[in-house]
Amino acid sequence: MPSFLKKTLGFAFYGYAVFQILAFRVPAGVPVHPALMNSLFTGSGQAHIRPGAEFEAFRKYLPRRGTVSFLMDEPLDSQKLSTETWLSAQAFLAPLVLNPEPGEDAAILYCTSHAIADARMAQSGYRLAAVIADGKGMAVKK
């Protein structure tokens, strides 16, 4: 193959490769908001909400270790969305163990309203010990 043809084919091949790179290039990364980037690099955590963080208010009423019951609107069912709430609470409050059954001396009450919370406490034999929000609080066995 003549040298001229080799150079022409090489130029065409590499020229086409450069054209493809320039014409169809993908951005180096997804653009990030400066506040999020600053939060990431400073470790302030303002841009990230830890799963289960809504259970932080319960910590001052709970023992560091042990087991407490976890009462929701309805008893825990592995087929319902409530399982995700229970799992995020368990992960956030670990090493404390959350029992989905109302058998422990203390219970986290996590219901959507005060009326439902009262009904669940009456059904499971608890009384309200501390109110955290509407339908949410700490309960103890009667």
N, C-alpha and C positions, 0 to 999 in steps of 0.2 A: 504494500500500500504506500503510495507516495506521501512524502512528508507534508505536502500542502494539504492533502485530504485528511491526514491525521489531525493537523492543527485545526482545520475547519470543523471536523466532527467534535473535537474536544471543546472548541469555543462554543459550538451550538449546544452541546450537552450541558456545560457549566453555565452558559448564559441562560438556558432554560431553567436550570436549578435555582439560580439567583432570582430569576423572574418569579418563580413559584414561591420562594421564600418572601420576597418583597410584596407580592400581590396578595398572598393569602396568610400573611403572618398573624399569629395569635398574640394578644397582649401578654407581657411577661407575667402578669398576675392580675387578680381582681382588684380594682381600685378600692382602697380602704379609707374610710373617713378619718381625718386626722385625730379626732377625739378618741376613736376606738384604738388607733395605733398608739397614741400616747398612753392610754389606759393599759394596753398590753405590755408596753416596755417599762412603765413605771410600777406595774404590779398593783395598781390601785383597785382593780376589779370593778370599776364603775360600769363598764360596758358589758359585763357578764353577770347573769343572774344564775347562781348555783341552783340546780334542781333540788327542790325541797326546802328552799330558803324561807318559805312562808311558815315553816315550823320552828324558826329561830325563837319566836315569842314563847314557845312552850318550854324551852330549855331550863329556865329558872325554876320551874315547878317540877322538873323531872330529876330522878337520881342519875348519876353518871353511868351506872351499870345496873343490870337487873332486867325485869320484864314488866311492861305495862300493857294494858289493853288499848285497842284503837277502835273507837266507835265512829261509824259514819252513818249516813242517812239510812242505809240498808246494810244488813250483814254482808261481809266480804264475799264476792262471787268471782271466781277466776275468769269468768267470761265477760265481765263488765269493765267499764273504764275506771271504776273505783279502785281496781287493783293497781293501776299506775300511781294513783295518789298514795296508796298504802306503801308501795315499793319506794317511792321517792322519799316519803317520811322515814321509812326504815333506813335507807341509805344515808340520809342527812343526820339522823339521830344516833347512828351506830356509835358505840358498841351496845347501846340500849336496844333491847329486843322488843318489838311490837307484836303483841298477840292479837290477831284479828277476832278472837273470841272474848266475850266479856267475863273472863274468869279471874282477872288480877285484882289486887286491892285498889290500884289507881288506874285511871284511864284517860287517854287523850280523847276529847270530844271534838270531832271535826265534821259538823253537819252544815247544811246550807241555810238553816234558819233556827231561831230559838225554839219555835214550836216543835220542829222535828227533833231537836236535841233533847227537849223535855220528854218527848215520847220514847226516844231511845234509852234515856236514863231510867225511866219508869219500867220499861220492858226488861232491862238488864240488871236492875237493882243498884243503881248508882245515884248519888246526889251531887249537885254542882259544888265544886270547891273553889274554883276561880274562873272568872269570865275573861276571855282574851278578845273575842269579837262576837258578832252575832252568830250564834250557833256553834261557836268554838270556845273551848275552855278545858279545864281539868276537872275530872270527876273522881270521887272516891266511893267505895262500897258503903252501903248503909249499914 
